Amino acid sequence: MSKPLTYTLLFFVMMIWGFNVIAIKVLVENFAPVTITAFRILLAGIVVMLILGIKKEFRKVTRPQLIYITIGALTGILGHHFFLSVGLTATNASNAGLILGLVPLMTALAAILFLGDRLTVLRMIGIVSGLIGVSFIVMNGEGSVGSISRGDLYIFLAVVTQAVSFIAIKRATETMDARLMTGWMQIAGAFFLFVVSAQLEPDGLSSLTTGTPLAWGVFLASSILATGIGHMVYNKAIHQIGAGETAIFINLTPFFSLTGSYLFLGERIMAEQLFGFLFIVTGVVLGTGALEQSIRKNKKKRMAS
């Protein structure tokens, strides 16, 4: 793919991911949260595997790769999507979308802690900025633990678990295709979610009989477009233009979550959320190293010319 096409596809993926927070909010209000999440992830994994099969890019995995797939499934699928689905039952979609915008920043922090990435002054400023942005948001929730919303806390845990999973993905994709890793993670993670849902939601399957046609349409769009195809496009973009540039596009996701929650759910946008959004965007640009990478690239171009 050419760079302009990659940028265009990334824009649409960020829009879909932003609106997907609203979609998940609708799903957890119509079905048992963990049960419907397990089915959503399973369908996404099947779609990814079918696409890889059609393109004849399906490969067997080695034992070391299987270990990373399991770690990624436990953190990035079971952990992330469990906390996301349960958290959205106790907070609004606008707050969730803004907090989820921290994922690239938390991933950069995890890389510093576990992979030995360099912690620069700009990255430190970015991490602090992102945490300040979250504090603006979570201190204004309802159903609180102390002064912090229980739902917002779960969404933050969803961010942390996904960031940890990206470390396993980075290790695994040194020897295997990122899209294949995604498919296997989703299928394995869906199995783990089914086990948890059987314990926490014994009547979860019966809740599926109460869904409206609109709810099931949202389910299909979320599973196929956002969770399945969206992650394939994103992983392909990382391979083509690098993690730094794709991290900048992530800043669009909370924007679409915020506007989508206002347009489709009628949620009120508060000043604290806007302040939080600005701090989180600044934090992602600085904390992920995207700004430093852009400066280095421009410096090399000037030296070359």
Steps between C-alpha positions, in 0.01 A plus 500: 500500500611856433546736794198720410280189484640379833427837660145497362433148627646588841268802523196281438624234746540766771148623428365144520690433823373824651140413414561142614503622861142616446420165335635304799303725735184405308590129510568482875168674565309245288681175586702340779828699465763225518295247301435733206865610509614137470279451191616833353868410534444145371328628185782750445759224531314280253483789250875562531579129453269476197668798336844353564380164364362658183828686448689175576691668781396259776801343676560256785641646822803385696503429873672833593246685284219312672626626837487861381155442346375370836646796689350740245161327519495514881593868513391658172176304456384360836637784713439791264156404374375376838584831669371695197162325486441505877633855530257629237209378714611749768626803306403696191641445153664843480711439811593151377604626157723768647671263746554244223697768318776426752576161342801617288640689799467201736652280231801732480530486881482119494774493235717715725439268796520160326692552175761751612381787278669831582315741732563853376393831651231547235364150564487566875311825437261306274431232761429763766277693258298188417445416866392857571251471213352182647472664843280773348267229372484240776448748783163594352331160475206351682480176695839577642761315702605788722491780245578281197225334298510119517428485127782743419738292713409187302556685171844607621578137588390411146763744372772352722427138404497584129830683531656192662361282220674717240834398653414133436383591148825685430701195607286254304490703180877488474448147363133492388251712305322756721163419340540130577593592857184711519276219377641239738484743793136576430396135475693398813384810687137432406532155659632657822213750497247219458645327808472820704149577372381150599604578858389863525196492270323162527202648312722670240390284207133565572566875473584448132134419427390848607711698252335731249591500127679832557707352784600202285591735213725691740649167610591401143649840418705504820627143453582506129595861429652625825641194672584282200586705190594813697780324688630343177525841332663655807763225527575532129541877541748455786708276275490752214535846659624417851355514849577869547281625217217258576504615863421854383187369325385341830429855620198502269335211688399689818379789284259272312396331827420837652304628200329163448382480861349847459335431163377141553456466877414858594778520759601846616858607429651672804786748521701253710481247217628754246791593727573132550491440124758774435737366767463141373570600138809692613604203710468254212698718256782554751490175696502262205803669351300599191619863521863399548478258207352774279778742600769241420345424158483872409860549616619211279312644202662841550845344531442290189392802298 
